[in-house]
């Protein structure tokens, strides 16, 4: 079943790429394995996937220890400052930097380890009160502020769009974030790269790809519904 699900997701990505006049290799699929056991991750790993996403630091760290070391682990959930040190040693990319205080904490912990941490800035494009993220209009100033941090490397932007029945409703948010990334690239701010645009999940990733996403985060589409205790 998992392999069939992965195949279906791959087909959908390919079709969305064709529709958006893009190459399949431009889009990275992150298999979001939160709450799922290592046995299921192993199955997807054996099928060739090397990018996995987790929402919780503890879960990411536990799975990091148990799984093969050529996996890129992505921290996609809200990150608490007291968990920063644990995650920066294991995460390939932190998608969810959503405040100056968090960026400062990452900078501080990364300096102690003498390493540079790759991050994405999370933008709350839809201005949902229930979601984290920098407001669209405040993102440029935020990027300028953190550009001076020597142990953080900004690699792009991320957003989580509202959960909607009709994915077309989220097109406006994906388009706005893509436009922001283009604008920021043009400004050529030191230490700020716009290499990645992480947007789109199981219910709306085709629209996200059509609007410029080059990272999509798929959980339910691959692993099925989650069982929350």
N, C-alpha and C positions, 0 to 999 in steps of 0.2 A: 504493500500500500504506500509506504513512504517513497519508494522509488517511482511509483506511478505518479504520486503527487508532485515530486520534483520534476518529472518529465512534463507534466501539465504546466507547471510554473515556467519551465524553460520555453515551452511553446508560446506561452502568453508573452513572455519577455521578447522573444524573437518577432512576434507579430507586432508588438508595440514599437519595436525598433524600426521595423519596415514602415509602419505608419508614420513614425516621426522622422523617416529618412535618415536613420542612424545605423551604425554598425553594431552588431551584437556585443562585440568585445569592448565597446565603450561603456557598458553597464555592468557593474559588479553586483552580484546577488549575495546578500548576507542572509544566511539561514538563522532565524531568530529562535534559539533553542531554550529560552527561559521556561522553567518548570519541567522541562523534559529530561528524561534519564540519559545517561551516557550511552547506553545501548542504542538508543535512537540516533544520537549524534554520530556514533560509529558507523551506522548504516549509511547516513548521508555523506560522511567522510569517505567511505569506501566508494561512493558514487562520484567522487572527485571534488566535492565542495571543500574549500579551505577557509572560508570566511564565515564565522559564527558570531552571533550577537547575543548578549545577555543584558538583562535589566538590573540585576543586583550584583553588587561587588562580591559578596560571599559565594554566590553561585558561580560566577565567572572564575574566581580563584580556585574553587574546588575542582571545576571541570578542567581548568588549565593544567592542574597537577595530574589528572587522570588521562588526559588525551595526548595525542601526538603533538610534538613541538613545532611542526610546520604549519599549524593552524594560526590564522590571524583572529584574535579575539577582539570584538568591538563592544565597548561599553556604551549602550544606547539608552539606558534608563537614567533617571535623575541621580546625580552623584552628590552624596553628602561629603562635606569637607573633612570629616574625621575618618573617611574611608579612602581618601586620596592616595595615601602612601601605598596601601595594599594594591590598588588597581594600576598605578602607573608602572609598576614593574612587570605587569602581565598583559595589559591592553595594547594592542597594535594602534588603535585609534579610539579616542574618547569623543563621542558624537554630541554629548549633552552639556557643554560648558554654557551655563545660563546666567552667570553673575560675575561681577568683578571679584567678589570675595572668593569664589571658587577658583577663578583663574589665578588669583594671588596665592592660594593654597597649593595649587598644582606647581606653580613657579617655585615656591619655597621648598616643596618636597623634592622636586626634580633637581633643584640646585644641590641639595644634600647628596643626591645619588649621582650627581655629575652626568645627567642625561637630559636629552631633549624629548619632550612629550608632544606627540602629534594630536591635535584637537580639531573639532569642528565647533563652531558657535551655533547654539540652538536659538532659533528665531521663532517667536510666537506670532506667526503671520496672521492667523485668524483672531488674535487677541482673545483667546479663550481663558476665562478666569481659572479654569481647572488645570491649565497646562503651564509648564515652565517655559522660560525663554525670554530673550531680549526682544523688545518691540522693534518692528521693522524700521521705524524712523529713528531709533536710537542705536541701530547696529553699527553705523559708520563710526560714530564717536567711540563706541565700545571697542571696535577693532583698533582704532588709533591708540586708545589707552593701553591695550594689552600688547600692542606691537613692540613695545620696549622690553617686554619680558624675554630674557635671553634663553630660558629653558622651556619655552613653549613655542611650538611651530603651528600656526593656524593654517589648516589645509582646506578650509571651505566652510560651508554652511549646512545646517540641518533643520528640518521642521517636521512636526507631526501634525498633520491636517485633522480637521474634525472627523468624527466617525459619521458617515452619511450613507444612506441607502443608494443614492445615485452618485457615483464617483465624479461625474461631470461637475458637481457642485464644488469640488475641491480644485478644479482647474485654475480658477482665479488665484488661489493661494500659491500653487506651484509656479504659476507664471510670474507672480510678484517676487518670489524668492529667486527664481532664475534671473530676473531682471536686476535684482539687487546684486547678485553675484557678478553679473556682467559689469555693472557700474563700479563695483569694488575692484574688479580686475583692472579697469581703465584708470582708476585712481593710483594704482601702483604703490600702495602703502608698504613701507619696509616690513619684512618678516610676515606679511599677510599674503597667502596664496589662495587662489580660488580653484584649486584642482578638483575638489569634490563637492557634489551637491547631493546630499542624502535626504531623499524624500520619496514617499510612496510605500504603502504596506499592502497586505493581501487584498484589501478591498478596492484599492485605488492606484496600484502601482503602474498600470498601463498609461493612465492619464499623466502620472508623474514623469514617466519616461518620455512621453510625447512632448512634455513641457521642459525637458532638459535634465532630469535626474540622471546621475551616473552611478548612484548607489541606491538600491532598493532593499528594504528590510522585510523579509517574508517569514512569518512564523506559522500562523494557522494554515496557510496554503500548502505548506510542506508537512508540518508535524500534526496537523489536525487541531481540534479545539483543546484548550488548556483546562486542566483540573486544578482549580484554586481551592486550597484547604481553608 
